Amino acid sequence: MSNESCSSSIVSEPEQAEVNHFIPDAESQLLRTFRKSLENSAYLRKARCEMRKKVLETIQASEESNLFTIGRGQPPRAVQLINQLILEYFDWYNLQYSGEMFSVESETPRMAAAVRRQTLVASLCPRLDEPLQFQSDLPVLAELVMKMAVEEKNHSPAVESSP
């Protein structure tokens, strides 16, 4: 008896097809599980974000993209402040991809969270009509919007009900 006939007598063709079909399914299941694990740990999202950031920086550094940025220079101080407010908001809510892309596209430098918050508070406090105690548990942008909403509510005329 040859080896071929022995192997075919041990496992029938339908059983062999089932075994071969099972292997790719197990492999694809393992890949899905691995990908899901990476996505749940935010590692994959962070890696994708970093890769996209590098690609965008490379494109912007090329001579073709420099044709569009010639003469732009530094944005006004108010725009820089707004950009930092937006970046802090993105970082606060862990919107890494959005923050990285915004930073690159707006050419806004990234700062350490504590330094950025100190800079924002120091820049905003003298310009506010009323002093505002910034809470450490909210992004500065959210506090400013909430302050404006409260002021608007307090300054809007009360609607009188008719008898």
TIRO-2110 file (N, C-alpha, C; in Angstrom, 1 decimal):
// TIRO-2110
0.8, -1.2, 0.0, N, 1, A
0.0, 0.0, 0.0, CA, 1, A
0.9, 1.2, 0.0, C, 1, A
0.6, 2.2, -0.8, N, 2, A
1.4, 3.4, -0.9, CA, 2, A
0.9, 4.4, 0.2, C, 2, A
1.8, 5.4, 0.4, N, 3, A
1.5, 6.4, 1.4, CA, 3, A
0.2, 7.2, 1.0, C, 3, A
0.0, 7.4, -0.3, N, 4, A
-1.2, 8.1, -0.7, CA, 4, A
-2.5, 7.4, -0.3, C, 4, A
-2.5, 6.1, -0.5, N, 5, A
-3.7, 5.3, -0.2, CA, 5, A
-3.9, 5.2, 1.3, C, 5, A
-2.8, 5.2, 2.1, N, 6, A
-2.9, 5.2, 3.5, CA, 6, A
-3.5, 6.5, 4.0, C, 6, A
-3.0, 7.6, 3.5, N, 7, A
-3.5, 8.9, 4.0, CA, 7, A
-5.0, 9.1, 3.6, C, 7, A
-5.3, 8.6, 2.4, N, 8, A
-6.7, 8.8, 2.0, CA, 8, A
-7.6, 7.9, 2.8, C, 8, A
-7.2, 6.8, 3.2, N, 9, A
-8.0, 5.9, 4.0, CA, 9, A
-8.2, 6.4, 5.4, C, 9, A
-7.3, 7.2, 5.9, N, 10, A
-7.4, 7.8, 7.3, CA, 10, A
-8.4, 8.9, 7.3, C, 10, A
-8.3, 9.9, 6.4, N, 11, A
-9.1, 11.1, 6.3, CA, 11, A
-9.8, 11.1, 4.9, C, 11, A
-11.1, 11.1, 4.9, N, 12, A
-11.8, 11.1, 3.6, CA, 12, A
-11.7, 12.5, 3.0, C, 12, A
-12.0, 12.6, 1.7, N, 13, A
-11.9, 13.9, 1.0, CA, 13, A
-12.8, 14.9, 1.6, C, 13, A
-14.1, 14.6, 2.0, N, 14, A
-14.9, 15.7, 2.6, CA, 14, A
-14.4, 16.1, 3.9, C, 14, A
-13.8, 15.2, 4.7, N, 15, A
-13.2, 15.6, 6.0, CA, 15, A
-12.0, 16.4, 5.8, C, 15, A
-11.1, 16.1, 4.8, N, 16, A
-9.9, 16.9, 4.5, CA, 16, A
-10.3, 18.3, 4.0, C, 16, A
-11.4, 18.4, 3.2, N, 17, A
-11.9, 19.8, 2.8, CA, 17, A
-12.3, 20.6, 4.0, C, 17, A
-13.0, 19.9, 5.0, N, 18, A
-13.4, 20.5, 6.2, CA, 18, A
-12.3, 21.0, 7.0, C, 18, A
-11.2, 20.2, 7.1, N, 19, A
-10.0, 20.6, 7.9, CA, 19, A
-9.3, 21.8, 7.2, C, 19, A
-9.2, 21.7, 5.9, N, 20, A
-8.6, 22.8, 5.1, CA, 20, A
-9.4, 24.1, 5.2, C, 20, A
-10.7, 24.0, 5.2, N, 21, A
-11.6, 25.1, 5.4, CA, 21, A
-11.5, 25.7, 6.8, C, 21, A
-11.3, 24.9, 7.7, N, 22, A
-11.2, 25.4, 9.1, CA, 22, A
-9.9, 26.2, 9.4, C, 22, A
-8.8, 25.8, 8.7, N, 23, A
-7.5, 26.5, 9.0, CA, 23, A
-7.6, 28.0, 8.6, C, 23, A
-8.1, 28.4, 7.4, N, 24, A
-8.2, 29.8, 7.1, CA, 24, A
-9.2, 30.5, 8.1, C, 24, A
-10.3, 29.9, 8.5, N, 25, A
-11.2, 30.5, 9.4, CA, 25, A
-10.6, 30.7, 10.7, C, 25, A
-9.8, 29.8, 11.2, N, 26, A
-9.1, 30.0, 12.5, CA, 26, A
-8.1, 31.1, 12.4, C, 26, A
-7.4, 31.2, 11.3, N, 27, A
-6.4, 32.2, 11.0, CA, 27, A
-7.1, 33.6, 10.9, C, 27, A
-8.1, 33.7, 10.2, N, 28, A
-8.8, 35.0, 10.1, CA, 28, A
-9.5, 35.3, 11.4, C, 28, A
-9.9, 34.4, 12.2, N, 29, A
-10.5, 34.7, 13.5, CA, 29, A
-9.4, 35.2, 14.4, C, 29, A
-8.2, 34.6, 14.3, N, 30, A
-7.1, 35.1, 15.1, CA, 30, A
-6.7, 36.5, 14.7, C, 30, A
-6.7, 36.8, 13.4, N, 31, A
-6.4, 38.1, 13.0, CA, 31, A
-7.4, 39.1, 13.4, C, 31, A
-8.7, 38.8, 13.4, N, 32, A
-9.8, 39.6, 13.8, CA, 32, A
-9.6, 39.9, 15.3, C, 32, A
-9.3, 38.9, 16.1, N, 33, A
-9.2, 39.0, 17.5, CA, 33, A
-8.0, 39.9, 17.8, C, 33, A
-6.9, 39.7, 17.1, N, 34, A
-5.7, 40.5, 17.3, CA, 34, A
-6.0, 42.0, 17.0, C, 34, A
-6.6, 42.2, 15.9, N, 35, A
-6.9, 43.6, 15.5, CA, 35, A
-7.9, 44.3, 16.5, C, 35, A
-8.9, 43.5, 16.9, N, 36, A
-9.8, 44.1, 17.9, CA, 36, A
-9.1, 44.4, 19.2, C, 36, A
-8.2, 43.6, 19.6, N, 37, A
-7.4, 43.8, 20.8, CA, 37, A
-6.6, 45.1, 20.7, C, 37, A
-6.0, 45.3, 19.5, N, 38, A
-5.2, 46.5, 19.3, CA, 38, A
-6.1, 47.7, 19.2, C, 38, A
-7.2, 47.6, 18.6, N, 39, A
-8.1, 48.7, 18.5, CA, 39, A
-8.7, 49.1, 19.9, C, 39, A
-9.0, 48.1, 20.7, N, 40, A
-9.5, 48.3, 22.1, CA, 40, A
-8.4, 49.0, 23.0, C, 40, A
-7.2, 48.7, 22.7, N, 41, A
-6.1, 49.3, 23.6, CA, 41, A
-5.7, 50.6, 23.0, C, 41, A
-6.3, 51.1, 21.9, N, 42, A
-6.0, 52.4, 21.3, CA, 42, A
-4.6, 52.4, 20.6, C, 42, A
-3.9, 51.3, 20.7, N, 43, A
-2.6, 51.3, 20.1, CA, 43, A
-2.6, 51.4, 18.6, C, 43, A
-3.6, 50.7, 17.9, N, 44, A
-3.7, 50.7, 16.5, CA, 44, A
-4.1, 52.1, 16.0, C, 44, A
-5.1, 52.7, 16.8, N, 45, A
-5.5, 54.0, 16.4, CA, 45, A
-4.4, 55.0, 16.5, C, 45, A
-3.6, 54.9, 17.5, N, 46, A
-2.4, 55.8, 17.7, CA, 46, A
-1.4, 55.6, 16.6, C, 46, A
-1.2, 54.4, 16.3, N, 47, A
-0.2, 54.1, 15.2, CA, 47, A
-0.7, 54.6, 13.9, C, 47, A
-1.9, 54.4, 13.6, N, 48, A
-2.5, 55.0, 12.3, CA, 48, A
-2.4, 56.5, 12.3, C, 48, A
-2.7, 57.1, 13.4, N, 49, A
-2.7, 58.5, 13.5, CA, 49, A
-1.2, 59.1, 13.3, C, 49, A
-0.3, 58.4, 13.9, N, 50, A
1.1, 58.8, 13.7, CA, 50, A
1.5, 58.7, 12.3, C, 50, A
1.1, 57.6, 11.7, N, 51, A
1.5, 57.3, 10.3, CA, 51, A
0.9, 58.4, 9.4, C, 51, A
-0.4, 58.7, 9.6, N, 52, A
-1.1, 59.8, 8.8, CA, 52, A
-0.4, 61.1, 9.0, C, 52, A
0.0, 61.4, 10.2, N, 53, A
0.6, 62.7, 10.5, CA, 53, A
1.9, 62.8, 9.8, C, 53, A
2.7, 61.7, 9.8, N, 54, A
4.0, 61.7, 9.1, CA, 54, A
3.8, 61.9, 7.6, C, 54, A
2.8, 61.2, 7.0, N, 55, A
2.5, 61.4, 5.6, CA, 55, A
2.2, 62.8, 5.3, C, 55, A
1.3, 63.4, 6.1, N, 56, A
0.9, 64.8, 5.9, CA, 56, A
2.0, 65.7, 6.0, C, 56, A
2.9, 65.5, 7.0, N, 57, A
4.0, 66.4, 7.2, CA, 57, A
5.0, 66.3, 6.0, C, 57, A
5.1, 65.1, 5.5, N, 58, A
6.0, 64.9, 4.3, CA, 58, A
5.5, 65.6, 3.1, C, 58, A
4.2, 65.5, 2.9, N, 59, A
3.5, 66.1, 1.8, CA, 59, A
3.7, 67.6, 1.9, C, 59, A
3.4, 68.2, 3.1, N, 60, A
3.6, 69.6, 3.3, CA, 60, A
5.0, 70.1, 3.1, C, 60, A
5.9, 69.2, 3.4, N, 61, A
7.3, 69.6, 3.3, CA, 61, A
7.8, 69.6, 1.8, C, 61, A
7.1, 68.9, 1.0, N, 62, A
7.5, 68.8, -0.4, CA, 62, A
7.3, 70.2, -1.1, C, 62, A
8.0, 70.3, -2.2, N, 63, A
8.0, 71.6, -2.9, CA, 63, A
6.6, 71.9, -3.5, C, 63, A
5.9, 70.9, -3.8, N, 64, A
4.6, 71.2, -4.4, CA, 64, A
3.7, 71.8, -3.4, C, 64, A
3.7, 71.4, -2.2, N, 65, A
2.8, 72.0, -1.2, CA, 65, A
3.3, 73.3, -0.7, C, 65, A
4.6, 73.6, -0.9, N, 66, A
5.1, 74.9, -0.5, CA, 66, A
4.6, 76.0, -1.4, C, 66, A
4.1, 75.6, -2.6, N, 67, A
3.6, 76.6, -3.5, CA, 67, A
2.3, 77.2, -2.9, C, 67, A
1.6, 76.5, -2.1, N, 68, A
0.3, 76.9, -1.5, CA, 68, A
0.6, 77.7, -0.2, C, 68, A
1.7, 77.5, 0.4, N, 69, A
1.9, 78.1, 1.7, CA, 69, A
2.9, 79.3, 1.7, C, 69, A
3.3, 79.7, 0.5, N, 70, A
4.3, 80.8, 0.4, CA, 70, A
3.6, 82.1, 0.8, C, 70, A
4.2, 82.8, 1.7, N, 71, A
3.7, 84.1, 2.2, CA, 71, A
2.7, 84.0, 3.3, C, 71, A
2.4, 82.8, 3.8, N, 72, A
1.4, 82.7, 4.8, CA, 72, A
1.9, 83.3, 6.1, C, 72, A
3.1, 83.0, 6.5, N, 73, A
3.7, 83.5, 7.7, CA, 73, A
3.0, 83.0, 8.9, C, 73, A
3.3, 83.6, 10.1, N, 74, A
2.6, 83.3, 11.3, CA, 74, A
1.2, 83.9, 11.4, C, 74, A
0.3, 83.1, 11.8, N, 75, A
-1.1, 83.7, 12.0, CA, 75, A
-1.1, 84.7, 13.1, C, 75, A
-2.1, 85.6, 13.2, N, 76, A
-2.2, 86.6, 14.3, CA, 76, A
-2.3, 85.8, 15.6, C, 76, A
-1.9, 86.6, 16.6, N, 77, A
-1.9, 86.0, 18.0, CA, 77, A
-3.3, 85.4, 18.4, C, 77, A
-4.3, 86.1, 18.0, N, 78, A
-5.7, 85.6, 18.4, CA, 78, A
-5.9, 84.2, 17.7, C, 78, A
-5.5, 84.0, 16.5, N, 79, A
-5.7, 82.8, 15.8, CA, 79, A
-4.8, 81.7, 16.5, C, 79, A
-3.6, 82.0, 16.9, N, 80, A
-2.8, 81.1, 17.6, CA, 80, A
-3.4, 80.6, 18.9, C, 80, A
-4.0, 81.6, 19.6, N, 81, A
-4.7, 81.3, 20.8, CA, 81, A
-5.9, 80.3, 20.6, C, 81, A
-6.7, 80.6, 19.6, N, 82, A
-7.8, 79.8, 19.2, CA, 82, A
-7.4, 78.4, 18.9, C, 82, A
-6.3, 78.3, 18.1, N, 83, A
-5.8, 77.0, 17.7, CA, 83, A
-5.3, 76.2, 18.9, C, 83, A
-4.7, 76.8, 19.9, N, 84, A
-4.3, 76.1, 21.1, CA, 84, A
-5.5, 75.7, 21.9, C, 84, A
-6.6, 76.5, 21.9, N, 85, A
-7.8, 76.1, 22.6, CA, 85, A
-8.4, 74.9, 22.0, C, 85, A
-8.4, 74.8, 20.7, N, 86, A
-8.9, 73.7, 20.0, CA, 86, A
-8.1, 72.4, 20.2, C, 86, A
-6.8, 72.6, 20.2, N, 87, A
-5.9, 71.5, 20.5, CA, 87, A
-6.1, 70.9, 21.9, C, 87, A
-6.2, 71.8, 22.8, N, 88, A
-6.4, 71.4, 24.2, CA, 88, A
-7.7, 70.6, 24.3, C, 88, A
-8.8, 71.1, 23.6, N, 89, A
-10.1, 70.4, 23.6, CA, 89, A
-9.9, 69.0, 23.0, C, 89, A
-9.2, 68.9, 21.8, N, 90, A
-9.0, 67.6, 21.2, CA, 90, A
-8.3, 66.6, 22.1, C, 90, A
-7.2, 67.1, 22.8, N, 91, A
-6.4, 66.3, 23.7, CA, 91, A
-7.2, 65.9, 24.9, C, 91, A
-8.0, 66.8, 25.4, N, 92, A
-8.8, 66.5, 26.6, CA, 92, A
-9.7, 65.3, 26.4, C, 92, A
-10.3, 65.3, 25.2, N, 93, A
-11.3, 64.2, 24.9, CA, 93, A
-10.6, 63.1, 24.1, C, 93, A
-9.3, 63.0, 24.1, N, 94, A
-8.5, 62.0, 23.5, CA, 94, A
-8.9, 61.8, 22.0, C, 94, A
-9.0, 62.9, 21.3, N, 95, A
-9.2, 62.9, 19.9, CA, 95, A
-7.9, 63.0, 19.2, C, 95, A
-7.1, 62.0, 19.4, N, 96, A
-5.7, 62.1, 18.9, CA, 96, A
-5.5, 62.4, 17.4, C, 96, A
-6.3, 61.6, 16.6, N, 97, A
-6.1, 61.8, 15.2, CA, 97, A
-6.5, 63.2, 14.8, C, 97, A
-7.7, 63.7, 15.3, N, 98, A
-8.1, 65.0, 15.0, CA, 98, A
-7.1, 66.1, 15.4, C, 98, A
-6.6, 65.9, 16.7, N, 99, A
-5.6, 66.8, 17.2, CA, 99, A
-4.3, 66.9, 16.3, C, 99, A
-3.8, 65.7, 16.0, N, 100, A
-2.6, 65.7, 15.2, CA, 100, A
-2.8, 66.3, 13.8, C, 100, A
-3.9, 66.0, 13.2, N, 101, A
-4.2, 66.5, 11.9, CA, 101, A
-4.4, 68.0, 11.9, C, 101, A
-5.1, 68.5, 12.9, N, 102, A
-5.3, 69.9, 13.1, CA, 102, A
-4.0, 70.6, 13.3, C, 102, A
-3.1, 70.1, 14.2, N, 103, A
-1.9, 70.6, 14.5, CA, 103, A
-1.0, 70.8, 13.2, C, 103, A
-1.0, 69.7, 12.4, N, 104, A
-0.2, 69.8, 11.2, CA, 104, A
-0.8, 70.7, 10.2, C, 104, A
-2.1, 70.7, 10.0, N, 105, A
-2.7, 71.5, 9.0, CA, 105, A
-2.7, 73.0, 9.3, C, 105, A
-2.8, 73.3, 10.6, N, 106, A
-2.8, 74.7, 11.0, CA, 106, A
-1.4, 75.2, 11.4, C, 106, A
-0.5, 74.3, 11.3, N, 107, A
0.9, 74.6, 11.6, CA, 107, A
1.0, 75.2, 13.1, C, 107, A
0.2, 74.6, 14.0, N, 108, A
0.2, 75.0, 15.4, CA, 108, A
1.1, 74.0, 16.1, C, 108, A
2.1, 74.5, 16.8, N, 109, A
3.0, 73.6, 17.6, CA, 109, A
2.3, 72.9, 18.7, C, 109, A
2.7, 71.7, 19.0, N, 110, A
2.1, 71.0, 20.1, CA, 110, A
2.9, 71.4, 21.4, C, 110, A
2.2, 71.5, 22.5, N, 111, A
2.8, 71.8, 23.8, CA, 111, A
2.4, 70.7, 24.7, C, 111, A
3.1, 70.6, 25.8, N, 112, A
2.7, 69.7, 26.9, CA, 112, A
1.4, 70.2, 27.5, C, 112, A
0.5, 69.3, 27.9, N, 113, A
-0.8, 69.7, 28.3, CA, 113, A
-0.8, 70.7, 29.4, C, 113, A
0.1, 70.6, 30.4, N, 114, A
0.2, 71.5, 31.5, CA, 114, A
0.7, 72.9, 31.1, C, 114, A
1.7, 72.9, 30.2, N, 115, A
2.2, 74.1, 29.7, CA, 115, A
1.2, 74.9, 28.9, C, 115, A
0.5, 74.1, 28.0, N, 116, A
-0.6, 74.7, 27.2, CA, 116, A
-1.7, 75.3, 28.0, C, 116, A
-2.1, 74.6, 29.0, N, 117, A
-3.2, 75.1, 29.9, CA, 117, A
-2.8, 76.4, 30.6, C, 117, A
-1.5, 76.4, 31.2, N, 118, A
-1.0, 77.6, 31.8, CA, 118, A
-1.0, 78.8, 30.9, C, 118, A
-0.5, 78.5, 29.7, N, 119, A
-0.4, 79.6, 28.7, CA, 119, A
-1.8, 80.1, 28.3, C, 119, A
-2.7, 79.2, 28.1, N, 120, A
-4.1, 79.6, 27.7, CA, 120, A
-4.7, 80.5, 28.8, C, 120, A
-4.6, 80.0, 30.1, N, 121, A
-5.2, 80.7, 31.2, CA, 121, A
-4.5, 82.1, 31.4, C, 121, A
-3.2, 82.1, 31.3, N, 122, A
-2.5, 83.4, 31.4, CA, 122, A
-2.8, 84.4, 30.3, C, 122, A
-3.1, 83.8, 29.1, N, 123, A
-3.4, 84.7, 28.0, CA, 123, A
-4.9, 85.2, 28.0, C, 123, A
-5.8, 84.4, 28.6, N, 124, A
-7.2, 84.7, 28.6, CA, 124, A
-7.6, 85.6, 29.8, C, 124, A
-7.1, 85.3, 30.9, N, 125, A
-7.6, 86.0, 32.2, CA, 125, A
-7.6, 87.5, 32.1, C, 125, A
-6.5, 88.1, 31.6, N, 126, A
-6.5, 89.6, 31.5, CA, 126, A
-7.5, 90.1, 30.5, C, 126, A
-7.9, 89.3, 29.5, N, 127, A
-8.8, 89.8, 28.5, CA, 127, A
-10.3, 89.6, 28.8, C, 127, A
-10.6, 88.9, 29.8, N, 128, A
-12.0, 88.6, 30.2, CA, 128, A
-12.6, 89.8, 31.0, C, 128, A
-13.8, 90.1, 30.7, N, 129, A
-14.5, 91.2, 31.4, CA, 129, A
-14.6, 90.9, 32.9, C, 129, A
-15.0, 89.7, 33.2, N, 130, A
-15.1, 89.2, 34.6, CA, 130, A
-14.0, 88.1, 34.8, C, 130, A
-13.4, 88.2, 35.9, N, 131, A
-12.4, 87.1, 36.2, CA, 131, A
-13.1, 85.7, 36.2, C, 131, A
-12.4, 84.8, 35.7, N, 132, A
-13.0, 83.4, 35.6, CA, 132, A
-12.0, 82.4, 36.2, C, 132, A
-12.5, 81.7, 37.2, N, 133, A
-11.7, 80.7, 37.8, CA, 133, A
-11.8, 79.4, 36.9, C, 133, A
-10.7, 79.1, 36.2, N, 134, A
-10.8, 77.9, 35.4, CA, 134, A
-10.7, 76.6, 36.2, C, 134, A
-11.6, 75.7, 36.0, N, 135, A
-11.6, 74.4, 36.7, CA, 135, A
-10.6, 73.5, 36.0, C, 135, A
-10.0, 72.7, 36.8, N, 136, A
-9.0, 71.7, 36.2, CA, 136, A
-9.6, 70.5, 35.6, C, 136, A
-11.0, 70.3, 35.8, N, 137, A
-11.6, 69.1, 35.2, CA, 137, A
-12.3, 69.4, 33.9, C, 137, A
-12.1, 70.5, 33.3, N, 138, A
-12.7, 70.8, 32.0, CA, 138, A
-11.7, 71.5, 31.1, C, 138, A
-11.8, 71.3, 29.8, N, 139, A
-10.9, 72.1, 28.9, CA, 139, A
-11.3, 73.6, 28.9, C, 139, A
-10.4, 74.4, 28.7, N, 140, A
-10.6, 75.9, 28.8, CA, 140, A
-11.7, 76.3, 27.8, C, 140, A
-11.6, 75.8, 26.6, N, 141, A
-12.6, 76.1, 25.6, CA, 141, A
-14.0, 75.8, 26.1, C, 141, A
-14.2, 74.7, 26.7, N, 142, A
-15.6, 74.3, 27.2, CA, 142, A
-16.0, 75.3, 28.3, C, 142, A
-15.1, 75.7, 29.1, N, 143, A
-15.4, 76.6, 30.2, CA, 143, A
-15.8, 78.0, 29.6, C, 143, A
-15.1, 78.4, 28.6, N, 144, A
-15.5, 79.7, 28.0, CA, 144, A
-16.9, 79.6, 27.3, C, 144, A
-17.1, 78.6, 26.6, N, 145, A
-18.5, 78.4, 26.0, CA, 145, A
-19.5, 78.3, 27.1, C, 145, A
-19.3, 77.6, 28.1, N, 146, A
-20.3, 77.5, 29.2, CA, 146, A
-20.5, 78.9, 29.9, C, 146, A
-19.4, 79.7, 30.1, N, 147, A
-19.5, 81.0, 30.6, CA, 147, A
-20.4, 81.9, 29.7, C, 147, A
-20.2, 81.8, 28.4, N, 148, A
-20.9, 82.6, 27.5, CA, 148, A
-22.4, 82.2, 27.5, C, 148, A
-22.7, 80.9, 27.6, N, 149, A
-24.1, 80.4, 27.6, CA, 149, A
-24.8, 80.9, 28.9, C, 149, A
-24.1, 80.9, 30.0, N, 150, A
-24.7, 81.4, 31.3, CA, 150, A
-24.9, 82.9, 31.2, C, 150, A
-24.0, 83.7, 30.6, N, 151, A
-24.1, 85.1, 30.5, CA, 151, A
-25.3, 85.4, 29.5, C, 151, A
-25.4, 84.7, 28.5, N, 152, A
-26.5, 84.9, 27.5, CA, 152, A
-27.9, 84.6, 28.2, C, 152, A
-27.9, 83.6, 29.0, N, 153, A
-29.1, 83.2, 29.7, CA, 153, A
-29.5, 84.3, 30.7, C, 153, A
-28.5, 84.8, 31.4, N, 154, A
-28.7, 85.9, 32.4, CA, 154, A
-29.1, 87.2, 31.8, C, 154, A
-28.6, 87.5, 30.6, N, 155, A
-28.9, 88.8, 30.0, CA, 155, A
-30.1, 88.8, 29.0, C, 155, A
-30.6, 87.7, 28.7, N, 156, A
-31.8, 87.6, 27.8, CA, 156, A
-33.0, 88.1, 28.6, C, 156, A
-33.9, 88.9, 27.9, N, 157, A
-35.1, 89.4, 28.6, CA, 157, A
-36.0, 88.2, 29.0, C, 157, A
-36.6, 88.3, 30.1, N, 158, A
-37.5, 87.2, 30.6, CA, 158, A
-38.8, 87.3, 29.7, C, 158, A
-39.2, 86.2, 29.3, N, 159, A
-40.5, 86.1, 28.6, CA, 159, A
-41.6, 86.1, 29.5, C, 159, A
-42.5, 87.2, 29.4, N, 160, A
-43.7, 87.2, 30.3, CA, 160, A
-44.8, 86.5, 29.7, C, 160, A
-45.5, 85.7, 30.6, N, 161, A
-46.6, 85.0, 30.1, CA, 161, A
-47.9, 85.8, 30.1, C, 161, A
-48.7, 85.7, 29.1, N, 162, A
-49.9, 86.5, 29.0, CA, 162, A
-51.0, 85.8, 29.9, C, 162, A
-52.0, 86.7, 30.4, N, 163, A
-53.0, 86.1, 31.3, CA, 163, A
-54.0, 85.3, 30.6, C, 163, A
END
